[in-house]
Amino acid sequence: MAYALITRGDDAGVSRSAHAAIAQCATVGILRNASLMAPGPACHDAVEVLRLVPGLCLGLHFTLTCEWDWPRFGPPAGFNWLDADGGFPHRCESLTERAAPIEELVGELSRQLDLVTSLGADIRYIDQHMGVGWIPGLGEAIRAFCQRKGLIDGDAHAHLRRPQAQDYPASMCALLDQLPDTGSGIVLGHPCLDDDEMAAFHGPGLARGSVGPDRAGQASLFTDPAVVARMEARGIVPSRYDQVA
């Protein structure tokens, strides 16, 4: 059996630029999974666009943090562990420091799932924004939640080393060359267009104007002709979660 590479685009719904790029990566490239951020400012539009993309598997990108100073966003409904501005904390560690009860965090997970499914998303898996499963006890609770809901734990497969920003396509090709002939793993990116919307994004350590070029580079992980050709030459199959799990 050939190597099954689970190709995933994260942060769908954080901007219209994100889901426009994700749709393009799935249509002309090797992207097969898209993870929706229920609290994202453009979540409604993301669901409308991505649920119509043929062959694209949708998941919930469970979100308890907002790494940006702009945009700032919080939960779709009530949640008690926010920053003073009403947004999610920048770091997962803040939720641990604030002793947020696991049952309340799982309650937020349930609300986010309900929101995206109510919008028409056919959710097949759940994964974690910024590794929220590192919060003590939450990783186990997410896995149990997936089992109860009949959903795939999107972080159960091995995460492969992320390609490097200096030259995303070349780094992706080097990664593909190192994969064994059989097995499975996840490679993820955060595809976006380099446009005016993304030019306004900024946060700790990320200046205005720096995010768009980097995330457009991440889109090339899934669309660059050299990457597509290397996948075909190695016989690596770009895969949906529900084709592998």
N, C-alpha and C positions, 0 to 999 in steps of 0.2 A: 504494500500500500504506500502511495506517495506521501510525502510530508504535507500536512495540512496546516497552512499558515492562516491563523485567524487575524484578519486585518481589520482594525477598529479605529474609527474616527470619534474622538471624544469632544465633549462640550457643545454638542448640537443644541442650539437654542440660546447660547450666550450672546449671539449676534446673528443678524440675517446673513452677514458675510460668512459665518461658520457653516450654516446649513446649505448655503449656495455652493460653497466649495465642497462640502461632503457629497452633495448630490452629483457634482461634476466628477469627483473621484470615484464614485460608484458607477457612474454611467460610462466613462471612458477609461477607467483604470481598474485597479485590483481591490478597491475597498469593498468590503462585504458586510460590515457591521457599523451601526451608528448609535451612539449613546446620548440620550436626551437628558438635558438638565431641566427638571421641572421648574425650579425657581428662576431660570434664565429669562432675561427680558424679552427674548424672541421665541420662547418655547412654543406658543400657540402656532406661530407661523412655521416653525421647524416641523412640527407634526404634520401640518397641512402639506408641506413640500415633500418630506422624506417618506411618508407612508405611501406615496404614489411612485416611488423609485423602484423599478423592477429588481428583484433579487437582493434587496437590502434588508438585513435583519436589524430590528430595532431593539434597543435595550434602555434601561433606566440608569442614568449616571447619578447615583445617590450622592446628594450634595448637602454638606453641612458647613461648608466654608466658602468664602468669597475672597480670592486672593488679590482682587483689584481694589484700588482706590477709586477708579471709575472704569466701568460701571460698578455700583454697589447694588447688591440684591440680597433678599432674604427669603424666607419661606412663603409658599402660597397661602398658608393659614397660620394660626397661632403657634408660636414656639418661644420658649422662655429663655433661650441661651444665646441671645444676640448681643452685638456690640451696641454702644450707645446711639449710633446712627440708624439702628433698625436693621442693619445688614448682618449676614453671617460673619463670624470671626474670620480673620485672615488665616489662622492656623488651626489645625486639628488639636494641637496641644492646649489651646485655650479652652476647648470643651472638657478636656481632662482636668485642667486646673480649676474649672468652675464646677467640677463634680456633677456634670450633667448625667442624670440617670439613664441607663441603657434603655429602659422601657420607653422613655420619652423620645430618645433618638430613633428607636424602632417605630414609634408612633409617627414620627416625621417621615420615615421611609414609606410607611403605608400611605400617608397622605400624598406624597409625591407620586407613588405608583397610581393611586386613584385618579390623580389629576391627568396624567398623560394618557391613561386608558380612556378617561372620559372624553378626551379630545380626539380619540379614534386611533391611537397608536396600538399596534399589536406587539406588545412587549414580550420578548422571549428570554431576556436575561437581565441581571442586575450587576452592575459593577460600581466602583467606588471612586468618587472625585477626590483627588489629592490623598488617596490612601486612608480614608476615614476608618477603615477596618483596623488600623493600628491602635485606635482608642481601646483600652483594655476591655475585653468582653464583647465589643461590638462586632468583630469579625465573625465570631461564633454565632452571634444573634442574627447577622445578615444571612449566613448559610442556613440557619434554621428557618428563617423567613422565606428564603428561596424554596426550600423543601415544602413548606406549607402551601405556597402559592403555585407550585409546579413550575418554577422558573429555574433557569440555569444560573449557577454562580459564575459570573463572568470573570472572576479572578482565580478560578480553580486550576486553569491551565498556566503553564510557566510563562512569565513575561520575559521576552527576549530583550537583550540590551538595546536601548533606544539609539537609533542612528544619530550621528553627531551633526551639529548645526553647520560646521565649516563647509560641508558639501553633502547635503542630505542624500541625493541619489547615489553618489559614490559610496557613502557609508552604508546605505541600504543594500547595495550590491555586495559589498564586503560581508555584511551580515548573512545574506542569502547563501553566499559561498561556504559559510561555516556550518550551515544547517545539515543535520544527518539526512539520509535518504528517506527515513520514515519517522513518524512521530507527529507531534503538534506543538504549537506555541502561539503566543500572542505578540503582534507588533502593533503599537498604537501611535497615533499622531493626533494633532489638533489642527485639522485643515481649516484655513480661512483664506479669503481673498485679501490682497494688500490694497485696501481701499480707504476712503475717508472715515468710514465707521470704525475700522480697526485702528486708525491713526490716533483716535482719542483714547484708546485703552492705555492705562498706566497703573502701576502698583509698586510696592516695595521692590527696588532693584530693577524695575522695568520702566524706562522713560517713555513718554509719549512719542509715537512714531517708530518704536522699536518692535512692537508686537506683530504688526501686519507683515513685515518682511519675513520674520522668523516663521510665522504660521503659514504663510504662502509657501515657504520652503518645506514645511512639514507636509503640505498637500502634495508636493512633488514625490514624496515617498510612495505614493499610490498611483501616480500618473506618468512619471518620467519614462520615456520609451526604453531607456537602458534598464530600468527596474523591471518593466513588463517583459522585456526580452530575456533577462536573467532568470526570472521566474519560469518562463516557458522552457528555457534551456536546461534548467535543473529539474524540471518536472514537478515543481512546487505548486500546490493547488491553493489559490486564495479561497478561504472558507468562511462560511457563516458559523456562528456558535452552534446552531441547531443541526448542522451537518456533522459536527465533531463530537459534541457532548453525548 
